[in-house]
Amino acid sequence: MLGSRLSRSLIRAYSTNRVRIVEVGPRDGLQNEKGSIPVSLKVELINRLANAGAVNIEAGSFVSPKWVPQMAGTADVLKQIKKKPNVHYPVLVPNQRGLQDLLTLLDENPSSPPLTDEIAIFTAATDAFTKANLNCTISESLARLTSVTRHALDRGLRVRGYVSVVIACPYSGKTDYKKVREVAEELIDMGCYEVSLGETVGQGRPHEVAEMLEEVKKSVPVERLAVSFGHFHDTYGTAVANVLTALEHGVRTIDSSVGGLGGCPYSPGATGNVATEDVLYALQTSPHQVSGSYQGDTIDLEAVSEIGWWISEALGRESVSRVGRAIRARKKREEEQKKLQSKL
């Protein structure tokens, strides 16, 4: 029943030409940071994003702190964020142990709305990447995820799937798009309401994105697909162009990261993610109606730009969002003009 309701919602979004943004900054954006990030900073980032209109915000990950130390404290993050009833706070769950940790947390902290109502699971389109990331083959990872998904669905959680390295793999080179299609199809079949296709290395060009999507669409309905332009790393500066290509081929859900935060710890050389600000600006005045959700909530570009600068500076750097830089420069000029006028 849950899957059918979600499918109808996705189809409505596709038919009305709305673009749904999934904000991955608090999870994928922070997971590769070198310094320690306090829970309070993660909580404030999520709260600010929700106040700016984002309604799909990755809140963290139930992975071993030994492997991804920046995701330590996700349980505390979920307990401390100021929940909004229309906002989803999905968390990444790599295996049955991670799911059990989440379910124990939910059982110990019953609330309305719940601490989270969605998990994300992940695999990849090459054995080389899954071995580096998960220490297993693609088929072994899918076998593990089947039981995780079934258990999560039985507990009333939504399940979203991720497929990494859909264009190229840092270990084995160009990806076989047929394998991307097969993996995405298996994730849909096991119960994922949506599969997000991630161009993890950032080498993808628009024509390659188009070829990959057309292959995947042979067996997976486009309304069940997203593009992980949050994971669609902007290493070569083509991410926004690739976003537009994905939209031309029917995709209506885009993953992105505020301030362009991020980078995959298992993809050597990959830089930050495509910035949410850059995606929002690229789609302004276009035929596509950008919304935080399928119900039409808007996301405030100016507010997101401010958040991008705030979190970047908190991490000791400048925002890498081109749009964020332009907006800050514009505001600085406006402030200087006001000061000059006040002296006249």
MARSEDREN-997932 format. One record per residue (C-alpha): residue in three letters; x, y, z. Coordinates in steps of 0.2 Angstrom, whole numbers, padded with zeros to 4 digits, always signed. Each point is the difference from the previous one (the first is absolute). Layout:
N
ALAXYZ
...
% end
This chain:
344
MET+0000+0000+0000
LEU+0014+0012+0005
GLY+0009-0004-0017
SER-0015+0003-0010
ARG-0004+0017+0008
LEU+0018+0006-0003
SER-0001-0006-0018
ARG-0016+0010-0003
SER+0008+0015+0008
LEU+0016-0002-0011
ILE-0011-0001-0015
ARG-0010+0016+0004
ALA+0017+0009+0002
TYR+0006-0006-0016
SER-0016+0005-0009
THR+0000+0017+0007
ASN+0018+0004-0004
ARG+0005+0003+0018
VAL+0018-0002+0005
ARG+0003-0008+0017
ILE+0016+0005+0009
VAL+0008-0013+0013
GLU+0012+0009+0011
VAL+0015-0011+0004
GLY+0012+0013+0008
PRO-0002-0006+0018
ARG+0005-0018-0005
ASP+0009-0002-0016
GLY+0006+0018+0001
LEU+0008-0002+0017
GLN+0006-0018+0000
ASN+0017+0003-0008
GLU+0005+0015+0012
LYS+0017-0002+0009
GLY-0004+0009+0016
SER-0013-0005+0013
ILE-0017+0007-0002
PRO-0011+0002+0015
VAL-0017-0006+0001
SER-0007+0018+0003
LEU+0007+0006-0016
LYS-0008-0014-0010
VAL-0016+0003+0009
GLU+0000+0019-0004
LEU+0004-0004-0018
ILE-0015-0011-0002
ASN-0011+0012+0009
ARG+0005+0014-0011
LEU-0002-0010-0016
ALA-0018-0004+0006
ASN-0004+0018+0004
ALA+0006+0004-0018
GLY-0013-0011-0007
ALA+0009-0017-0003
VAL-0011-0014+0004
ASN+0011-0015-0004
ILE+0016+0002+0010
GLU+0013-0015+0003
ALA+0003+0001+0019
GLY+0014-0012+0002
SER+0005-0018-0001
PHE+0000-0015+0011
VAL+0017-0007-0005
SER+0015-0004+0011
PRO+0009+0015+0006
LYS+0016-0010-0003
TRP-0003+0002-0019
VAL-0009+0016-0001
PRO+0004+0010+0016
GLN-0010+0016-0005
MET-0016-0010+0000
ALA+0002-0004+0019
GLY-0014+0008+0010
THR-0014-0003-0013
ALA-0011-0006+0014
ASP+0002+0016+0010
VAL-0003+0010-0016
LEU-0016-0008-0003
LYS-0006+0003+0018
GLN+0006+0018+0000
ILE-0006+0007-0016
LYS-0016+0010+0000
LYS-0012-0011-0010
LYS-0012+0008-0012
PRO-0015-0012-0005
ASN+0002+0002-0018
VAL+0019-0003-0001
HIS+0008-0017-0003
TYR+0017-0003+0009
PRO+0007-0016-0008
VAL+0015-0009+0007
LEU+0012-0011-0010
VAL+0000-0018+0006
PRO+0014-0012-0007
ASN-0005-0016+0008
GLN-0011-0010+0012
ARG+0010+0006+0015
GLY-0003+0018-0005
LEU-0018-0003-0003
GLN-0002-0008+0017
ASP+0009+0014+0009
LEU-0012+0012-0008
LEU-0016-0010+0004
THR+0006-0001+0018
LEU+0002+0019+0001
LEU-0018+0002-0007
ASP-0007-0013+0012
GLU+0009+0009+0015
ASN-0006+0017-0007
PRO-0018-0001-0005
SER-0006+0017-0007
SER-0012+0008-0013
PRO+0007+0004-0012
PRO+0013-0014+0002
LEU+0019+0003+0001
THR+0000-0006-0018
ASP-0011-0009-0012
GLU+0012-0004-0014
ILE+0016-0009-0002
ALA+0012+0000-0015
ILE+0010-0016-0006
PHE+0014+0000-0012
THR+0010-0011-0012
ALA+0010+0004-0016
ALA+0000-0005-0018
THR+0018-0008+0000
ASP+0007-0014+0011
ALA+0016+0010+0002
PHE-0009+0014+0009
THR-0011-0011+0011
LYS+0016-0009+0005
ALA+0008+0016+0005
ASN-0015+0007+0008
LEU-0009-0015+0007
ASN+0013-0014-0001
CYS-0012-0011-0010
THR-0006-0002-0018
ILE-0015+0008-0008
SER-0010-0016+0002
GLU+0005-0002+0018
SER-0005+0018+0004
LEU-0017-0002-0008
ALA-0003-0016+0010
ARG+0004+0009+0016
LEU-0011+0015-0005
THR-0015-0011-0004
SER-0002-0005+0018
VAL+0003+0018+0006
THR-0013+0007-0011
ARG-0013-0014+0004
HIS+0003+0003+0019
ALA-0001+0019-0002
LEU-0016-0001-0010
ASP-0008-0011+0012
ARG+0003+0013+0013
GLY-0008+0014-0010
LEU+0016+0009-0006
ARG+0002+0006-0018
VAL+0015-0007-0009
ARG+0010+0010-0013
GLY+0014-0008-0010
TYR+0017+0007-0006
VAL+0011-0007-0014
SER+0017+0007+0000
VAL+0012+0002-0015
VAL-0013+0000-0014
ILE+0011+0008-0013
ALA+0018-0004+0005
CYS+0009-0010+0015
PRO+0016+0007+0007
TYR+0006-0018+0001
SER-0006-0008-0016
GLY-0003+0014-0013
LYS-0016+0002-0010
THR-0015-0008+0007
ASP-0011-0012-0010
TYR-0017+0009+0000
LYS-0009-0017-0002
LYS+0006-0004+0018
VAL-0006+0017+0006
ARG-0017-0005-0007
GLU+0000-0017+0008
VAL+0005+0006+0017
ALA-0013+0014+0000
GLU-0013-0013-0005
GLU+0005-0011+0014
LEU-0002+0014+0013
ILE-0017+0004-0007
ASP-0005-0018+0001
MET+0005-0002+0018
GLY-0011+0015+0005
CYS+0009+0016-0002
TYR-0012+0014-0005
GLU+0013+0009-0009
VAL+0018-0003-0006
SER+0013+0014-0001
LEU+0013-0002-0013
GLY+0017+0007+0006
GLU+0014+0006-0012
THR+0013-0002+0014
VAL+0016+0004-0009
GLY-0006+0016-0008
GLN+0007-0004-0017
GLY-0017-0001-0009
ARG-0005+0010-0015
PRO-0018+0004-0005
HIS+0000-0012-0014
GLU+0006-0014+0011
VAL-0014+0004+0013
ALA-0013+0000-0014
GLU+0007-0017-0006
MET+0000-0007+0017
LEU-0018+0006+0004
GLU-0007-0007-0016
GLU+0007-0017+0004
VAL-0007+0000+0018
LYS-0017+0006-0006
LYS-0001-0016-0010
SER-0006-0009+0015
VAL-0002+0013+0014
PRO-0014+0013-0002
VAL+0008+0017+0000
GLU-0012+0006+0013
ARG+0009-0012+0012
LEU+0017+0007-0004
ALA+0010+0014+0008
VAL+0017+0006-0004
SER+0013+0002+0014
PHE+0007+0016-0005
GLY+0004+0001+0019
HIS+0011-0015-0004
PHE+0001+0006-0018
HIS+0016+0009+0005
ASP+0005+0016-0009
THR+0018-0005-0002
TYR+0001+0005-0019
GLY-0013+0014+0002
THR-0013-0008-0010
ALA-0013-0004+0013
VAL-0013+0014-0003
ALA+0001-0005-0019
ASN-0003-0018+0005
VAL-0015+0005+0011
LEU-0008+0009-0015
THR+0003-0015-0011
ALA-0008-0012+0013
LEU-0015+0012+0000
GLU-0001-0001-0019
HIS-0001-0019+0002
GLY-0014+0000+0012
VAL+0008-0001+0017
ARG-0009+0011+0013
THR+0010-0002+0016
ILE+0017+0007+0003
ASP+0012-0003+0014
SER+0011+0015+0004
SER+0011+0007+0015
VAL-0001+0017+0007
GLY+0016+0010-0003
GLY+0007-0014-0011
LEU+0005-0010+0016
GLY+0006-0017-0002
GLY+0011-0013-0009
CYS+0000-0019+0001
PRO+0013-0008+0011
TYR+0000-0015-0011
SER+0003+0010-0016
PRO+0018+0007-0001
GLY+0000+0017-0008
ALA-0018+0004+0000
THR-0004+0017+0006
GLY-0015+0008+0008
ASN-0018-0003-0005
VAL-0011+0011-0012
ALA-0006+0014+0011
THR-0018+0002+0004
GLU+0001+0018-0004
ASP+0007-0003-0017
VAL-0014-0012-0004
LEU-0014+0012+0007
TYR+0007+0014-0010
ALA+0002-0010-0016
LEU-0019-0004+0000
GLN-0007+0017+0005
THR-0012+0006-0014
SER+0002-0016-0009
PRO-0015-0011-0004
HIS+0004-0011+0015
GLN-0008+0005+0017
VAL+0013-0003+0013
SER-0008-0006+0016
GLY+0006-0007+0016
SER-0014-0013-0001
TYR-0012-0007-0012
GLN-0013+0011+0008
GLY+0008+0016-0006
ASP+0010+0007+0015
THR+0013+0012-0006
ILE+0018+0001+0005
ASP+0007+0017+0003
LEU+0016+0003-0011
GLU+0006+0015+0010
ALA-0002-0009+0016
VAL+0009-0016-0006
SER+0014+0011-0006
GLU+0002+0007+0017
ILE+0000-0017+0008
GLY+0013-0006-0013
TRP+0012+0014+0006
TRP-0004-0002+0018
ILE+0004-0019+0000
SER+0015+0002-0011
GLU+0007+0013+0011
ALA-0004-0011+0015
LEU+0011-0013-0008
GLY+0014+0012-0003
ARG-0002+0004-0019
GLU-0010+0010-0012
SER-0016-0006-0009
VAL+0004-0008-0017
SER-0017+0004-0007
ARG+0002+0011-0015
VAL-0017+0007+0003
GLY+0003+0002+0019
ARG+0016+0010-0005
ALA-0010+0011-0012
ILE-0014+0004+0013
ARG+0013+0004+0013
ALA+0009+0012-0012
ARG-0017+0008-0005
LYS-0005+0003+0018
LYS+0017+0007+0004
ARG-0002+0013-0014
GLU-0017+0004+0006
GLU+0006+0003+0018
GLU+0014+0011-0007
GLN-0012+0010-0010
LYS-0011+0003+0015
LYS+0014+0006+0010
LEU+0006+0012-0014
GLN-0018+0007-0002
SER-0002+0002+0019
LYS+0016+0011+0000
LEU-0007+0011-0014
% end
